[in-house]
Amino acid sequence: MSLQPLVPALGRGSVHLWQVRLDAVRPWYAAFLAMLSPDERRRADRYRVSEARERFVLTHGSLRALLSKYCGRPAASIDLAVGRYGKPYVASSDCAGLSFNLAHSGSLAMYAFARGWEVGIDVERPQQVVWTRSMLRAVFSEDEQAYLATLDLPERQWAACRMWTMKEAKAKATGLGLGRSLRADKPACRISTCRWHTFEVTSEYIATVALYCRDGFKDQTWALIHFHFPG
């Protein structure tokens, strides 16, 4: 296995989607930790549970390993910042125009990269989520709750996670954040300004990747290219 992923050119109209099994990159823990910024190391140290701390280092170290290839610079030198509602972005001027987003669930991490569009991604493992009535009321509209009520429990678990990943990915793509009301789409994410695709990553995980363009999509087509790291 190589710590240097092979990253094809990323052109406008394409979205690169990377799938990372965190247990597969565990041997690189020390190298990933060295890539992190001082702030990221402090955030990792705040986790009292060792498994959560390890997951943070592996998730963010994998991100920097991928970003280093898209930006053409050492992983540790990449300057990351966050927007008003917490969405991360690359502050380095030589990486202008690159949008990325990450999500993880269990031992799986997903990363999305695009140029010229904002991107968001979410992944969930339905078997790990127990949807209580209070949770459903908190995040779904009355119509959505009525639809979910028509399904049996196993199907409801998958459907609720599918709908949740769509909401979260679109909220992350627009940069508005999840705290800006989840019960309905934001006005910024209309059909003219957003594109999204929901899919099963494996038999255990479901994910949604979303794109946002403030000025609207003039070209209706976009290509989603899936990669695995390590390859």
Stockholm file with secondary structure:
# STOCKHOLM 1.0

chainA/1-231         MSLQPLVPALGRGSVHLWQVRLDAVRPWYAAFLAMLSPDERRRADRYRVSEARERFVLTHGSLRALLSKYCGRPAASIDLAVGRYGKPYVASSDCAGLSFNLAHSGSLAMYAFARGWEVGIDVERPQQVVWTRSMLRAVFSEDEQAYLATLDLPERQWAACRMWTMKEAKAKATGLGLGRSLRADKPACRISTCRWHTFEVTSEYIATVALYCRDGFKDQTWALIHFHFPG
#=GR chainA/1-231 SS CCSSCCCCCCCTTEEEEEEEETTTSGGGHHHHHHHSCHHHHHHHHTCCSHHHHHHHHHHHHHHHHHHHHHHTSCGGGCCEEECTTSCEEECCGGGTTEEEEEEEETTEEEEEEEESSEEEEEEECGGGCCCCHHHHHHHSCHHHHHHHHTSCHHHHHHHHHHHHHHHHHHHHHHTCCTTSCSSSCCTTCCTTTEEEEEEESSSSCEEEEEEECTTCCSSCCCEEEEEESCC
#=GC SS_cons         CCSSCCCCCCCTTEEEEEEEETTTSGGGHHHHHHHSCHHHHHHHHTCCSHHHHHHHHHHHHHHHHHHHHHHTSCGGGCCEEECTTSCEEECCGGGTTEEEEEEEETTEEEEEEEESSEEEEEEECGGGCCCCHHHHHHHSCHHHHHHHHTSCHHHHHHHHHHHHHHHHHHHHHHTCCTTSCSSSCCTTCCTTTEEEEEEESSSSCEEEEEEECTTCCSSCCCEEEEEESCC
//
